[in-house]
Amino acid sequence: MLVETQRQQFLEAMGVDVYVLRSRIESPITSIDAIIDAEKTPASVAMQQPRLAIVCERADGNSHEVFERQAALILRALGVDATQIEWLFADAKQLEQTPPALNIWLVLGEHLARVLGQQLSTQQQNASVIAVALSLPNALRGAANKSAFWQALKPIARALRKLAASAPASPAQH
């Protein structure tokens, strides 16, 4: 009989994704204003350092509600809270701020992948897990788009699990 860690390593080496049921938690994001406020919060105040950067277009008008719902779905699917994500907004030419030194990226919109690629060094690109999916208003419309979106999240989820497993336990978890 294999020990659980050996089993996990064996399945991972074979390329099998092991899904674990987790308790249903509500996303801490209640609005796009909360995301923007979280960006302005100093890192020392945040509960945890960001682990993932999400690049997307800024939502405006009626698309706020759609953005909020889909952002909450992303958080639940990845099993992270809002403090672990740094949202970067971009237009067709540039990011609104300098990209952070993170190694896990989710780009929502193929055209924004080029924008991010221009901002990151080749070394950082090679050391990063970068997944590109459809932009938020279209990502979860239709079966094919949903499937492609969730497939894009798989390498992100794997990288986040690996990062969580290698991180030392905080005193609050003891």
Disulfide bonds with the S-S distance in Angstrom:
none
